[in-house]
Amino acid sequence: MHPQHASLHNELHARPSIYFDGPANLHHFAFLQEGSDRSALLSQLADVIGQPMASSAAQQILQCGDITLKWEQHTEFFTLTVKHPAKIDGPLWPSPPALLENFLEENASTIVSATVLRVEASHQWAGSLEHYGFNYPSGSRVGSGDATVWSDFQLTNDSTNRLLLINNGLDRFRLGRMARRLFDIETYRIMAMLALPVAKNLSCELEEYEESLNRLSTQHADNQQANPEPLLKELTGLSAQLERCGAQTRKRFSATDAYSRIVLARVDELREERVENYPRLGMFILRRFQPAVRYCAAMNQRLDTLAASAARLNDLLRTRTQVEIEAQNSAILSNMSERAESQLKIQKAVEGLSVIVISYYLFSLFKLGLQSLSALGYDIPRPLQPWCWCR
């Protein structure tokens, strides 16, 4: 067997739901943690409850008396779900168990999503949404009409979103999966929205970069005879800025795309049906969620398009520079060819003169040698003159 066969197979059993019966209150928290911080958070939670917290899929749920704890480690965040029974004489929206009070206070700055879900049976609920403190609520029948979910998506004083689920016919397994879907929608919705401030800040930067690119493009089109080096230097700096923006935002935008797909899938899994004239939960969420996600995708596409335009203009300038360099090289080679021809003519003339000079020098030496022999007493007969031959 492959060494990772067991872990890959057991991935099917990862992230189990909390299955429960009857009325209950569930608190769900998402902590924005990464890397070793998650392990530290898990160790801190283990110290709070006094039990070891393993990270394997089979041990993600612990029972502490009437309190059930479930935790999950994700790529960017850590989630904790706490279930405790709903008391008849207790508050409608109770606080998390006192066991976790100090833990939540110490890590409040890292909580990116907090949701409380109250589950009641259809014959127990008050029948009035105002009784639960909802203002302008949204609601849907879910699970083929076996449950109804309500919320006004207004944060409480402790920054918690409240959900009310009226159970008409869900068994413990379907009830656990339904609670998980609702928590997934809230958690991944917030995680996806983390890119919105990044996209807004990026939009301001891109406006400046677009103006710079437009100016450089205009200068390149209007001044074809100008020196391209200053434009090329400025464009290289602009391309570096765009690449920096892409490196800083690519991870966040990619995560938003993945999280939004999960939100859309979970909303579809609710199988919503309208309740009277109230807006459906999914419709209320997607009314502003989808435009925000599209805005982030548009900013990412805008950045890619701007970087591609800068790269094309960079190629044009480099091509123009290369053509000018080749023209200069051609002119230099032409001048060198003319100089070589002139040098060749001069060289031939010098060689001709050199032959004459050397010949004159040799004849001079020969004459000097003959005169020297005459001076030494050697009689050198002179050749007969042509007129002597005629006698």
C-alpha positions in Angstrom: 0.0 0.0 0.0 1.0 3.6 -0.7 2.2 5.2 2.6 -0.5 7.9 2.2 -3.3 5.5 1.3 -4.9 5.5 4.7 -4.8 9.3 5.1 -6.2 9.9 1.7 -9.0 7.4 2.2 -9.9 8.8 5.7 -10.3 12.3 4.2 -13.9 11.2 3.5 -14.5 11.1 7.2 -12.8 14.5 7.9 -14.8 17.4 9.3 -17.8 15.4 10.7 -21.0 17.2 11.8 -22.3 17.3 15.4 -25.4 15.1 15.4 -28.0 16.1 18.1 -31.6 15.8 19.0 -34.0 18.3 20.4 -33.6 22.0 21.3 -30.1 23.3 21.6 -27.9 26.3 21.3 -24.8 26.2 19.1 -22.0 28.8 19.0 -19.7 28.8 16.0 -16.4 30.8 16.0 -13.8 31.2 13.2 -10.4 32.3 14.3 -8.1 33.8 11.6 -5.0 31.8 12.4 -2.2 30.3 10.3 0.6 27.9 10.7 1.9 27.4 14.2 -0.6 29.8 15.6 -3.3 27.2 15.1 -1.3 24.7 17.0 -0.9 27.2 19.8 -4.6 27.9 19.8 -5.4 24.2 20.0 -3.0 23.7 22.9 -4.6 26.7 24.7 -8.0 25.2 24.1 -6.8 21.9 25.5 -5.6 23.6 28.7 -9.0 25.3 29.1 -11.1 22.1 28.9 -8.5 19.9 30.6 -8.4 17.3 27.8 -5.9 16.6 25.1 -6.9 18.0 21.7 -5.8 15.8 18.8 -5.9 17.0 15.2 -7.0 13.7 13.6 -10.4 13.5 12.0 -11.6 10.9 14.4 -11.0 13.1 17.5 -12.3 16.4 16.3 -15.4 16.2 18.6 -15.2 16.1 22.4 -17.9 15.7 25.0 -17.5 17.7 28.2 -20.6 16.9 30.3 -23.6 18.4 28.5 -21.3 20.5 26.3 -20.0 19.2 22.9 -16.9 20.8 21.4 -15.9 20.4 17.7 -12.9 22.0 16.1 -11.5 22.1 12.6 -8.2 23.3 11.2 -8.4 25.0 7.8 -5.7 26.6 5.6 -6.3 30.2 6.9 -8.6 29.8 9.9 -9.5 27.6 12.8 -13.2 26.9 13.7 -14.7 26.0 17.0 -18.3 24.8 17.4 -19.9 24.6 20.9 -23.2 22.9 21.5 -25.1 23.1 24.8 -28.7 22.3 25.6 -31.3 25.1 25.5 -32.9 25.7 28.9 -36.6 26.5 29.1 -36.0 29.1 31.7 -32.8 30.4 30.2 -32.2 33.4 27.9 -33.2 33.2 24.3 -29.7 33.9 23.1 -27.3 32.6 25.8 -23.7 33.4 25.9 -21.1 30.7 25.3 -20.4 28.3 28.2 -18.4 29.9 31.0 -15.8 27.2 30.4 -14.7 29.1 27.3 -15.2 32.6 28.5 -11.5 33.3 29.2 -10.4 31.5 26.0 -12.7 33.6 23.8 -11.7 36.9 25.5 -8.0 36.2 25.0 -8.5 35.4 21.3 -11.2 37.9 20.6 -8.9 39.9 18.2 -8.6 36.9 15.9 -12.3 36.0 15.7 -13.4 36.7 12.2 -16.9 35.2 12.4 -19.2 34.5 15.3 -22.6 32.9 14.9 -25.1 31.5 17.4 -27.8 29.1 16.2 -30.9 28.4 18.4 -32.7 25.2 17.5 -36.3 24.8 18.6 -39.0 22.3 17.9 -42.0 23.5 15.9 -44.4 23.1 18.9 -42.1 25.0 21.2 -41.2 28.2 19.4 -42.8 31.4 20.4 -44.4 32.0 17.0 -43.4 35.6 16.9 -40.1 36.8 15.4 -40.2 40.0 17.4 -40.0 37.8 20.5 -36.5 36.7 19.4 -35.4 40.3 18.7 -35.4 40.1 14.9 -35.8 43.3 12.9 -36.7 42.9 9.3 -36.0 39.2 9.3 -35.3 36.9 6.4 -36.5 33.3 6.4 -36.7 30.1 4.3 -38.1 26.7 4.5 -35.2 24.3 4.1 -34.6 20.6 3.8 -37.7 20.0 1.7 -39.8 22.0 4.2 -38.8 20.0 7.3 -37.2 23.1 8.9 -37.5 26.9 8.8 -34.5 29.2 9.3 -34.8 32.9 10.4 -32.3 35.7 10.8 -32.0 39.4 10.4 -28.3 39.3 9.9 -27.8 42.1 12.5 -24.8 41.8 14.8 -25.4 41.9 18.5 -23.4 43.9 21.0 -20.8 41.2 21.1 -20.6 41.1 17.3 -22.5 37.8 16.9 -24.9 36.9 14.2 -28.1 35.1 15.3 -29.9 32.3 13.5 -33.1 30.6 14.5 -33.9 27.1 13.2 -37.4 25.7 13.8 -37.3 22.0 13.4 -40.4 20.4 11.8 -39.1 17.0 10.9 -35.4 16.7 10.7 -33.8 13.8 12.5 -30.5 14.1 14.4 -28.4 13.4 11.3 -30.1 15.9 9.0 -30.3 18.4 11.8 -26.5 18.2 12.3 -25.8 18.6 8.6 -28.2 21.5 8.4 -26.5 23.3 11.2 -23.1 22.7 9.5 -24.4 24.2 6.2 -25.6 27.3 8.0 -22.3 27.7 9.8 -20.3 27.1 6.6 -22.3 29.8 4.8 -21.5 32.3 7.5 -17.8 31.4 7.9 -17.0 31.2 4.2 -19.0 34.3 3.5 -16.9 36.3 5.9 -13.7 34.7 4.8 -14.5 35.6 1.2 -15.3 39.2 2.1 -11.8 39.7 3.5 -10.7 40.5 0.0 -13.2 43.4 -0.3 -11.0 46.0 1.6 -8.0 44.8 -0.4 -9.9 45.3 -3.7 -11.0 48.8 -2.7 -7.4 49.8 -1.8 -6.2 48.2 -5.0 -8.7 50.2 -7.1 -7.2 53.5 -6.0 -3.7 52.3 -6.9 -4.8 51.0 -10.2 -6.3 54.3 -11.2 -2.8 55.9 -10.8 -1.2 53.1 -12.7 -3.7 53.4 -15.5 -3.1 57.1 -15.8 0.7 56.5 -16.0 0.3 53.7 -18.6 -2.0 55.9 -20.7 0.5 58.8 -20.5 3.4 56.5 -21.5 1.3 55.0 -24.4 0.5 58.4 -25.7 4.1 59.5 -25.5 5.2 56.4 -27.4 2.6 56.9 -30.1 3.2 60.7 -30.6 7.0 60.7 -30.4 8.2 57.9 -32.5 11.5 59.7 -33.2 12.2 60.5 -29.5 14.7 58.5 -27.4 12.8 55.5 -26.0 15.2 54.9 -23.1 13.4 57.3 -20.6 10.0 55.7 -21.5 11.4 52.3 -21.1 12.9 53.1 -17.7 9.7 54.5 -16.4 7.7 51.6 -17.9 9.9 49.1 -16.2 9.2 50.8 -12.9 5.5 50.7 -13.6 5.7 47.0 -14.4 7.5 46.3 -11.2 4.7 48.1 -9.2 2.0 46.0 -10.9 3.9 42.8 -10.2 4.2 43.8 -6.6 0.4 44.4 -6.4 -0.2 41.0 -8.0 2.0 39.3 -5.6 0.3 40.9 -2.6 -3.3 40.3 -3.7 -3.2 37.1 -5.7 -3.5 34.8 -2.7 -6.4 36.8 -1.2 -8.4 37.0 -4.5 -7.8 33.2 -5.2 -9.1 32.4 -1.7 -12.1 34.6 -2.2 -13.0 32.8 -5.4 -12.7 29.4 -3.6 -14.7 30.5 -0.6 -17.5 32.1 -2.7 -17.9 28.8 -4.6 -18.4 27.0 -1.3 -21.0 29.6 -0.2 -23.0 29.2 -3.4 -22.9 25.4 -3.1 -24.1 25.5 0.5 -26.9 27.9 -0.3 -28.0 25.5 -3.1 -27.9 22.6 -0.6 -30.5 24.4 1.6 -33.2 23.8 -1.0 -35.0 27.0 0.1 -38.7 27.7 -0.2 -40.3 31.1 0.4 -42.1 31.7 3.7 -45.0 34.1 3.1 -43.6 37.5 2.0 -40.3 37.3 3.7 -37.1 37.4 1.6 -35.3 34.1 1.4 -32.0 33.7 3.4 -30.0 32.8 0.3 -31.5 35.7 -1.7 -30.7 38.1 1.1 -27.1 36.9 1.4 -26.4 36.7 -2.3 -27.9 40.1 -3.0 -24.8 41.8 -1.7 -22.4 38.9 -1.5 -22.2 38.2 -5.2 -21.6 41.8 -6.2 -18.8 42.0 -3.7 -17.2 38.8 -5.0 -17.6 40.0 -8.6 -16.0 43.3 -7.6 -13.0 41.5 -6.2 -12.8 39.3 -9.4 -13.0 42.5 -11.5 -10.2 44.1 -9.6 -8.1 41.0 -10.1 -8.9 41.0 -13.8 -8.2 44.7 -14.0 -4.8 44.2 -12.5 -4.0 41.3 -14.9 -5.1 43.3 -17.9 -3.1 46.4 -16.8 0.0 44.2 -16.3 -0.5 42.6 -19.7 -0.9 46.1 -21.4 2.3 47.3 -19.7 4.1 44.1 -20.9 2.9 44.7 -24.5 4.0 48.4 -24.4 7.3 47.2 -22.9 7.7 44.8 -25.8 6.9 47.6 -28.3 9.5 49.9 -26.8 12.1 47.2 -26.7 11.4 46.3 -30.3 11.7 49.9 -31.3 14.9 50.2 -29.4 16.2 47.0 -31.1 15.3 48.3 -34.5 17.1 51.6 -33.9 20.1 49.7 -32.6 20.1 47.5 -35.7 19.9 50.6 -37.9 22.8 52.1 -36.1 24.7 48.9 -36.4 24.0 48.8 -40.2 25.2 52.4 -40.6 28.3 51.6 -38.6 29.0 48.5 -40.8 28.4 50.6 -44.0 30.9 53.2 -42.7 33.4 50.4 -41.8 33.0 48.9 -45.3 33.7 52.3 -47.0 36.7 52.8 -44.7 38.0 49.3 -45.6 37.7 50.1 -49.3 39.6 53.4 -48.9 42.2 51.7 -46.9 42.5 49.0 -49.5 43.1 51.6 -52.3 45.6 53.4 -50.1 47.3 50.1 -49.4 47.6 49.3 -53.1 49.0 52.7 -53.9 51.5 52.3 -51.1 52.5 48.9 -52.3 53.0 50.2 -55.9 55.2 53.0 -54.6 57.0 50.6 -52.4 57.9 48.4 -55.4 59.2 51.5 -57.3 61.2 52.6 -54.3 62.7 49.2 -53.6 63.5 48.7 -57.3 65.3 52.1 -57.4 67.1 51.2 -54.2 68.3 47.8 -55.6 69.5 49.4 -58.8 71.3 52.0 -56.8 73.0 49.3 -54.7 73.9 47.4 -57.9 75.4 50.5 -59.5 77.3 51.3 -56.3 78.7 47.7 -56.3 80.0 48.0 -59.8 81.6 51.4 -59.0 83.2 49.8 -56.0 84.7 47.0 -58.2 86.1 49.5 -60.7 87.7 51.3 -57.8 89.4 48.1 -56.7 91.0 47.6 -60.2 88.6 45.2 -61.8 87.9 46.1 -65.3 84.3 45.6 -66.1 83.7 45.7 -69.8 80.9 47.8 -70.9 78.3 46.4 -73.1 78.4 47.2 -76.7 76.3 50.1 -77.7 73.7 49.4 -80.2 75.3 51.6 -82.8 78.4 49.4 -82.6 76.5 46.5 -83.9 75.8 48.3 -87.0 79.4 48.6 -88.1 
